[in-house]
Amino acid sequence: MTKATKRHVCVTCKRKRIELKMHQFRQHWQCLDCINKAGPDPGVAAEAAQVHQLKVLNLYAGIGGNRKFWKGCHVTAIEHNASIANAYSKLYPEDTVIIGDAHKYLLKNYHKFDIIWSSPPCQSHTRMNYWSPKEKKRYIDLSLYAEIILLRNFFKGKWTVENVNPYYESLIAPDKQIGRHLFWSNVPISDIHVEQIEGFINLDGQDDKQKIMDWLGIHIEQNLYSTGKNYLQVFRNCVHPDIGLSIFQDLLNGRIPR
């Protein structure tokens, strides 16, 4: 049976539609007409949410720059740093926040979610490694590519993996570049431009902290440290909320190639 003849019941309007006019949310289907009527907000309509609330996994969550504008879903966030996880919880009190190893959590739990966003640590991949002294050179962290391979081959939902533009040629070609970010995904990613703060990499001090907080629209007065002694790194690690929203909508509305 082809997509043109196979039919599914829409959880919102309860009508049967051919698969080409439907969107699958892991356990249920919703017709494109109902999705369009819901407006630009991500997620399914209220009646559909009662049947199945969209489950989103946010790995290496940090303070949740990417997550700021997500709606219509329940988010499980994994962050290994307890202080940063606590700050995330205050920003997004309705999310489930787990302090732990995101890489291990993904392997054991990927099948429980509809959408997965992963932003593995970028320190071993960034072009800043060109300027590190000889005694501080390191191998790249291959968990980035391990997660892409796992999701491409075994995950049935929508997913994206984000990292920085690396100092080497990517071992797996990215599906999209947006500014300094590379994205791998199983749905098409839209173009979006967000102007970056001048001198972004060299931001330092309280004045710059206020500048980057205003840029992100995320304000945390406590100084947080992810790696090293620079308390602005936790903000620099963020995907800008506007980019996070654009890609989240792509994940909601994009069709997985068959």
Buried (B, 14 or more C-beta within 10 A) or exposed (E): EEEEEEEBBBBBBEEEBBBEBBBBBBEBBBBBBBBEEBEEEBBBBEBBBEEBBBBBBBBBBBBBBBBBBBEBBBBBBBBBBEBBBBBBBEBBEEBBBBBEEBBEBBEEBBEEBBBBBBBBBBBBBBEEBEEEEEEEEEEBBEBBBBBBEBBBEEBEBBBBBBBBBBBEEBEEEBBBEBBBBBBBBBBEBBEBEEEEBEEBEEBEEEEBBEBBBEBBEBEBEEEBBBEEEBBBBBBBBBBBBBBBBBBBBBBBBBEEEE
